[in-house]
Amino acid sequence: MKIVSLVLPYMGFALLAGSCTVKSTENTAKTVERQVPVVSLTVMDTTIYKEYIADIQARKNVELRSRLSGFLEKVYVDEGAIVKAGQVLFQVNDEEYRADHAKAEAALNNAIAEAKKVELEKERTKKLVEKNIVSKTEQELIGVQHKAALSKVEEAKAVVNQTKTKLSQTLIRAPFNGRIDRILLKTGSLLEEGALITSISDLSALNVYFDISESEYLTLASDSNFSSNSFNQEVKLILANGQEYPHTGTAQIVESEFEPNTGSISLRARFPNTDGLLKHGASGRIAVPISTGSTKFVPQKAVFEIQDKTYVYVLNEDETVKMQPFRAGQRVGHYYIVEEGLRPDQEIVYEGAQALRDGMKVRPIKK
């Protein structure tokens, strides 16, 4: 009896221990079966945009420099002002140039008078020759003097035109309609010939330049509708803050050869600038449409990288997950384009990939 009483407690303990082991295993199994959201690949018939670094330039942008030496006497415009073609912007002191012009006109008048005097002498000599009073040699000599006098008149006229041009250059005018940039020199500044005063830009429309590779150009040229002489492609402009410019532009090929160092060729897209938002020298990106038809997309949250390769977790039929590599294309919004490696009928773990491992059994939740 004592032996039986000792055995029973041990049997009870064993049963209790076995029960605890079963419950512990069940709890572990429940813990392993993690709930994960799953989604299918998104398939859309859409147009994808490829982006390129853009160089934004005003349609016209020139530096305004002084053609003369002298003091900057007057500034007629303020920085940032909108000006019209031919409008006077600056004036260089013109006293010296007025004096030179007056001196040149006086020299011209003297040359004209001298030429007139020689012309009268020529006529008189001609009559004397007809009366045999003087020889023909005298007539020829006076003819040469008359030609020399006329040449001096032409020379004096050239000097007058030169001084007149210089005098007109004391007024610096706008070469076209545009907006004035920062004015580097102020009233009273001494200008050297060629000194930079400011710049002016025509911002009514802007040219945006971007480069494509030779392979991209050849892909473009393989289109049956392609013609380098009449190629026009509608493109978008993404501004530096990431916002899309409200107007579309038209891209054209503007270079006839590839850059030898980079193997690229430049295209130019022209955008209207009616609101004046774009400025010369601004930065941004050109978005060029690439028609791809039916395209597969995978959510960005589902994708992770290992050693420069992209992966997702795919849900198997037995509700286990498998890490599967695929080739990701361009990012579009919150998605990546699936170029190859995934089928549209596969279900993908939407998020939480960092807590999963190959072969783990999960509890999928359709998202």
C-alpha positions, 0 to 999 in steps of 0.5 A: 500500500505504501508503494502504491501511494508513492507511485500515484503522486509521481504519475500525477506529476508526470501527467501534469508535466505532459499537459504543460508541455502540450500547452506550451507547444500549442502556444508556441505554434500560435506565436509562430503563426504571425498575422501578416497583411497580403496583397496581389500585384497591381496591374495597370495599363499606364504610362510611366515617366522617366526623369532626367536632370534639367538645365533651365535657361531663359529663351534669351539671357545676355549680359549688359556691358559698357562699350565705353570708358567713363563714369556711370552718370544715370541709372534709369531702372531698378533691379528686377524691373520689366523693360521693353526693347530699346528702353534706356537703362543706363547713361555713361557721361557723354561730355568727352564723346560730344566734344569728339563728335563736334570736332569730327563734324568740324573736320568734315566741314573743312574737308568739304570746303577744301574739296569744293575749292579744289573742284572750282580750281579744276573747272578753271584749269579746264577752261585754261587748257581749252584756250591753250593757256596752261598745259594738260599736265596742270589739268591732270595735277589738279584732277589728282588734288581733287580726288585727294580732297574727296578722299579726305571728305570720305575719311572725315565722314567715317570719323563723324559716324564713329564719334556719333556711334560712340555718343549713342553708346553712352545710352545703354538700352534694352536689347529686347523685352525682358527682366533686369537682374541685379545691378552690379554698379551704381551711379558714379562708378567708373566704367572700363570698356566691357565692364559688366553692369547687369544682365537681362532675361526674356522669361516669356518662355524658357528652354529646358535642356536634358541629356539622354544616353545613346541607347535611349536615343536609339530606342527613340529612333526605332519608332516608325514615327520618329523623324529627327527633323520633326520630332516633338515629344510632350514632357513634364517639368518637376520643380526643385520642391518636387511639385509638377509645373502646371504647363507641359513642354515640347521636347526636340532634338537640338544636337547633331552629335553625341558628347564624346565624354558622356556618350549622351545627346541633348534635347531641348524642351520649351515651356511657357512661363506666363506666370513668371514662376520659372527663372533662368538658372533654376533646377528641376527634372524633366519627366519623359513619358514611356508608353509601357501598356500593361504594367505590374506594380508591387507596393514599396512597403513590401520590398526589401534589399539584400546586397543590392538585390530586391526581394519580397515575401511570397505567400505559398499555398500552405500559408508559409512565406518564401523570400523571392528575388525580382528585378525592380524597375522605376519607382512610381509613387508608392510602388515599384515596377516589376520588370521580371521575377513575379507573377500577377497571381502571386500574393505578396506580404505587404509589410513586416518583412523584417520579422519574417523568415523563409518557411515561416507559417503565417496567418494571412490577412487580405489587405 
